[in-house]
């Protein structure tokens, strides 16, 4: 039989099919901005603590990590994401980084299984992805510079939240769900000018997001974000 795969897709088309559940957490994140300005009043004596918001796009790929199914090169789909972060400076050019980011994703894969009971298959699942990066970064130039570049490496806690649609295999819903908790890693480059910055990051999950018929799937995501440092 012909072997094929059809990828890994992430994110609904925006804005028509963007998951409505995303608006609540994203609006909440951006509603934090006034709180940031109020907090600035209380942190005038401590310039080592920073808070900011970011929003942008992402390209996510589902990665088959084990099993006997046959896959070709996956196709990556783009979507949107956003988040809020805290940074704490220490030493000369180092800082600790903590963040909450949210994106709307779709896990999708198709191909052929050697199991004759399954044969050709198609899997799809839409979900909201909550990521919690925690790590350390370094400024390449003195942190007082108006223009700067930073590198950040983080461990990543993943908390995927299933949407209304159940996981579908060959158009039949199944009882299995996404893994409730996962871990991964993130590497990020920030280009900063005053209080505005551009972020480029890559996230990869270290544990499967979903398992079915002895086949497991992870994800890899490239994000590009426009951010603002509030204080």
C-alpha positions in Angstrom: 0.0 0.0 0.0 1.1 3.6 -0.6 2.9 5.2 2.3 2.2 8.8 3.0 1.9 11.3 5.8 0.2 14.5 6.1 1.8 16.4 8.7 1.3 18.0 11.7 -0.8 21.0 11.8 -1.1 23.6 14.5 -3.5 26.3 15.1 -6.8 27.2 13.4 -6.9 29.8 10.7 -7.1 33.2 12.3 -9.5 34.8 12.9 -12.4 32.8 11.4 -11.7 29.5 13.1 -9.6 30.7 16.0 -10.6 28.9 19.2 -12.9 31.2 21.1 -11.5 29.8 24.4 -8.3 31.7 23.6 -9.8 35.1 23.9 -10.5 34.8 27.6 -6.9 34.0 28.7 -5.4 36.4 26.2 -7.6 39.3 27.2 -6.7 38.5 30.8 -3.0 38.7 30.0 -3.3 42.1 28.3 -5.6 43.4 31.1 -2.6 43.0 33.3 -0.9 46.1 31.7 -2.5 48.7 34.0 -1.4 46.5 37.0 2.1 46.7 35.6 2.1 50.4 35.6 0.7 50.5 39.1 3.4 48.0 40.2 6.0 50.4 38.7 5.3 52.8 41.5 6.1 50.2 44.1 9.3 49.1 42.4 11.0 52.4 41.7 13.6 51.5 44.2 14.3 48.1 42.6 15.3 48.3 38.9 16.2 44.6 38.8 12.6 43.3 38.4 10.8 43.5 35.0 7.4 42.7 33.7 6.2 42.7 30.1 3.7 41.3 27.6 4.1 39.9 24.1 2.0 38.7 21.2 2.8 37.2 17.9 2.7 34.2 15.6 4.0 30.6 15.7 4.6 27.7 13.4 4.1 24.3 15.1 4.9 20.8 13.8 3.7 17.5 15.2 6.7 15.1 15.5 6.1 11.3 15.6 8.6 10.0 18.2 8.0 6.2 18.3 5.9 3.4 16.9 5.6 1.5 13.6 3.6 4.1 11.5 5.2 5.4 8.3 5.6 9.2 8.0 7.0 11.5 5.3 8.1 15.1 6.0 5.5 17.0 8.1 3.8 20.2 7.0 4.0 23.0 9.5 1.0 25.4 10.0 1.1 28.9 11.5 -1.1 30.6 14.1 -1.0 33.0 17.0 0.2 33.1 20.6 0.7 35.5 23.4 2.1 35.7 27.0 3.3 37.6 30.0 6.7 37.4 31.6 8.8 38.3 34.7 12.5 38.8 34.7 14.8 39.2 37.7 18.3 40.6 37.1 21.3 39.2 39.0 25.1 39.5 38.6 26.1 41.8 35.8 24.4 40.6 32.7 22.3 37.6 33.8 18.6 37.3 34.6 16.0 34.8 35.7 13.0 34.3 33.3 9.5 33.2 34.2 6.6 33.3 31.7 3.1 32.2 31.0 2.3 31.8 27.3 -0.9 30.5 25.5 -1.5 29.4 22.0 -4.3 27.6 20.1 -3.1 24.4 18.3 -4.2 21.5 16.3 -2.5 18.1 16.5 -2.9 16.4 13.2 -1.2 13.4 11.5 -2.0 10.9 8.8 -0.2 8.1 7.1 -0.1 4.3 7.1 0.2 1.7 9.9 1.7 -1.8 9.5 -1.2 -2.9 11.7 -3.7 -4.2 9.1 -6.6 -3.5 11.6 -5.7 0.2 11.3 -4.1 0.6 7.9 -4.4 4.1 6.6 -5.1 6.5 9.4 -5.9 10.1 10.2 -5.7 11.8 13.6 -6.8 15.3 14.5 -7.3 17.2 17.7 -7.6 20.9 18.5 -6.5 22.2 21.9 -5.2 25.2 23.8 -1.6 25.0 24.7 -0.4 26.6 28.0 3.4 26.8 28.4 5.3 27.9 31.5 9.0 28.5 30.8 11.5 28.9 33.6 15.1 29.5 33.0 18.1 31.9 32.8 19.2 34.5 30.3 22.2 36.7 29.5 22.5 40.1 28.0 25.2 40.3 25.2 25.7 44.0 25.9 25.6 45.9 29.2 22.0 45.8 30.4 21.8 49.6 30.6 22.2 49.9 26.8 19.3 51.3 24.8 19.9 48.5 22.2 20.6 45.0 23.4 20.4 41.4 22.6 19.7 38.5 25.0 19.8 34.8 24.9 17.5 32.7 27.2 17.4 29.0 27.9 14.4 27.6 29.8 12.9 24.3 31.0 9.3 24.2 29.8 6.2 23.0 31.7 3.4 22.1 29.2 -0.2 22.0 30.2 -2.3 21.2 27.1 -6.0 21.8 27.5 -8.4 19.8 25.3 -11.1 21.7 23.5 -14.7 20.7 22.7 -13.7 18.4 19.9 -12.5 14.9 21.0 -9.5 13.3 19.5 -10.6 11.8 16.2 -9.0 8.7 14.5 -10.4 8.0 11.0 -13.3 10.4 11.8 -14.2 8.4 14.9 -13.9 9.9 18.3 -11.8 8.0 20.9 -11.7 8.1 24.7 -8.0 8.8 25.0 -7.0 12.4 25.6 -4.0 14.6 25.5 -1.3 14.1 28.2 -2.4 16.5 31.0 1.2 17.5 31.8 4.4 17.5 29.8 7.9 18.9 29.9 10.2 20.4 27.3 12.8 23.0 26.5 12.9 26.5 25.0 15.7 28.6 23.5 15.0 32.3 22.8 16.8 35.3 21.3 15.5 38.8 22.1 16.4 42.0 20.2 15.6 44.9 22.5 15.3 48.7 21.8 14.3 50.7 24.9 11.0 49.1 26.0 10.2 47.3 22.7 11.6 43.9 21.7 11.4 41.2 19.1 11.6 37.6 20.3 12.5 34.5 18.3 12.2 31.2 20.1 12.1 27.5 19.5 10.2 25.1 21.8 10.3 21.3 21.8 8.4 18.9 23.9 10.4 16.2 25.7 7.4 14.1 26.5 4.6 12.9 24.2 1.6 15.2 23.8 -0.6 12.3 22.6 -0.3 8.5 22.3 -2.4 6.1 20.3 -1.9 2.5 19.2 1.7 2.4 20.5 2.5 5.6 18.5 3.5 8.8 20.3 3.6 12.4 19.1 5.6 15.4 20.3 5.6 18.9 19.0 8.2 21.5 18.0 7.3 25.2 17.7 9.0 28.3 16.3 7.6 31.5 17.8 8.1 35.1 16.7 6.8 37.7 19.1 6.5 41.5 19.5 6.8 42.5 23.1 6.7 45.5 25.5 8.5 45.9 28.7 6.1 47.6 31.1 8.6 48.0 34.0 
